[in-house]
Amino acid sequence: MSILDTINSPDDLRRLPATQLPVVADELRRMIIETCAANGGHLAPCLGVVELTIALHRVFTTPADKIIWDVGHQAYAHKILTGRRDRFGSLRTLNGLSGFPKRHESVHDAFDVGHSSTSISAATGFAVARDLDGRKNKVLAVIGDGSMTSGIAYEGINHAGHLNKDMIVVLNDNEMSIAENVGALSNFLSRTASSEFVQRFKKSTEAFLNKLDVGKGVLQVARKMEESFKGLFTPGMLFEAFGFEYIGPIDGHDLPTLIETLENVRKFDNAVLLHVLTKKGKGYKPAEDNPSLFHGVGPFEIGTGKVLKGKGGAASYTAIFGAAICKLAAEDERIIAITAAMPDGTGLTGFSKEFPERFFDVGIAEQHAVTFAAGLAVEGYRPVFAVYSSFLQRAYDQVFHDVCLQNLPVTFAIDRAGVVGSDGPTHHGTFDISYLRHLPNITLMAPKDENELQHMLATATSLGTPAAVRYPRGNGYGIALDQTLKAIPVGQAELLREGGDAALLALGTMVYTSLEVANALQSDYDISLTVVNARFVKPLDESLILGLARKHRYLVTIEENVLQGGFGTAILELLEQHGITGVKVLRLGYPDQYIQQGEQHELRSMLGLDTKGISSSIRNFLSQQ
């Protein structure tokens, strides 16, 4: 039996001899690697915080003490140590463990975290609530250095430092952002600075000097000397300017040092920032050598690190977008590409190499990205912001106020529209139609395939007004790609098939599925369906749709978006505006709920948006009198 098999809660971890903790670290890494090799997952970030996770649970007592992980994909070792070891093999699968902290999973998960940079704000709320209730527990935010590029992190740290509550921010610096500042001297300085004696002596000296006539002046000089000295060796002046006691940086893989430092920091009663240096992918060479690839990775071979590409097939929508934006940029020097820390995930790596002077990675700062794009647009450029659907939500006000209100030519290339799979509810892109459609001035479209995607991108960048193109995660259909990109007439749908019993108005990913449904119902039940590729959510092809409504008794709308405020709602509004009555409308899409994790095909089947489910819904609908 392994040592890890004996750990069913953090209490078991705290009872182990310190000499066994390195073995626990090795066993945690092995379990994480084996599970991610089978299921995929955020491997490199989790391997980097194994020792830190052990030290945190060795020193602090959850669930009384609150640990908030940011981003939550750092929390695999935490899940294993907090009673979920036996279920860890179900990670990121349908009805299995989430890849992120979830309060419904465990009392040890203090806060749900899927998107980044929220931990300090949440921890401040926890600390204030604790003090109002008269409790004495500790509150910790474990935040990655990448998450510190987001504005909300600084909003949180500014407020927390002002309040100076008893809370600890652990800055997990994985050597990919903040300066590399590690070694024996740094460890010595950090351990000395965190000791209870030094902190008590510092406060006593300040109190004594404040009582003297010359005390305040001497104290100011002493503080300046201390800040100058620390500034030579650490980035602490920044965090101390925010009102935090800065400790660090320390080696995040040195368990004795981590535990000793955390034990000292635990005795503080003010706001503290502990700077910990870790290595992304620690303990697995392929992940250490290529931490970007193994940040969020699909199944892979453990021995070689070779990522398994599944069934292969056609290029992904993301790759097609990347190639198309490069082609357009070669023809139009006004096109600029922007990403919020996702150059690989959004397909812009090639653009960054081909047009480095027109590529901008702004970090995890979607709000800034949108307003930055607006500024470029005012000056005559045609910026394209490539962003996941669920990440664009963070910049809603900027889309409204800085782009659409000023009617600026910013293109939003919205990747991961619809269900995305095992990342689950924080990452599904099922709301973007609803939160964009009602904004004035915007053109909103969705391609039926990868060839149409590149033409829609050409359309968007040529309009001179705000535009958004939404497309799914995953591979295209292998459709032949036109070499010349042409704009599609705005608001023009595409009639793909004519029938007499009902009209299917399909959007994006649902177009080819609707054709399959029409073929199946024709052959099996002699039901004849018209199928339309809507292409545009805004503006709608009013002439075509109203004509179909007058010709057919039944209309069906199909979309990969929530039904509230979506494409189907737009059709109902159009019919109402034109006084069309006597036609029955069935809207098919996602329900009013957050959708769990699972493979895309599993979720579509479960929610009735596959061929079988849509066919059944239409048959039931047509049977109505």
ZIRA-V678774 format. One record per run of one state. SS is the DSSP state (a for helix, b for strand, c for the rest). FROM is the first residue (numbers start at 1). LEN is the number of residues. If there is no record, write none. Layout:
{{SS FROM LEN} {SS FROM LEN}}
This chain:
{{c 1 3} {a 4 3} {c 7 3} {a 10 6} {c 16 2} {a 18 22} {c 40 1} {b 41 1} {c 42 1} {a 43 6} {c 49 1} {a 50 10} {c 60 6} {b 66 5} {c 71 1} {a 72 3} {c 75 1} {a 76 15} {c 91 28} {a 119 15} {c 134 5} {b 139 6} {c 145 1} {a 146 4} {c 150 1} {a 151 13} {c 164 3} {b 167 7} {c 174 10} {a 184 10} {c 194 2} {a 196 16} {c 212 3} {a 215 19} {c 234 2} {a 236 6} {c 242 3} {b 245 7} {c 252 3} {a 255 11} {c 266 5} {b 271 7} {c 278 7} {a 285 5} {c 290 7} {b 297 1} {c 298 2} {b 300 1} {c 301 6} {b 307 1} {c 308 8} {b 316 1} {a 317 15} {c 332 3} {b 335 5} {c 340 9} {a 349 6} {c 355 1} {a 356 3} {b 359 3} {c 362 4} {a 366 13} {c 379 3} {b 382 7} {a 389 16} {c 405 6} {b 411 5} {c 416 2} {b 418 1} {c 419 10} {b 429 1} {c 430 2} {a 432 6} {c 438 5} {b 443 4} {c 447 3} {a 450 13} {c 463 4} {b 467 4} {c 471 4} {b 475 1} {c 476 18} {b 494 4} {c 498 4} {b 502 5} {c 507 3} {a 510 16} {c 526 3} {b 529 5} {c 534 2} {b 536 3} {c 539 3} {a 542 10} {c 552 2} {b 554 9} {c 563 4} {a 567 11} {c 578 6} {b 584 7} {c 591 9} {a 600 7} {c 607 4} {a 611 12} {c 623 3}}
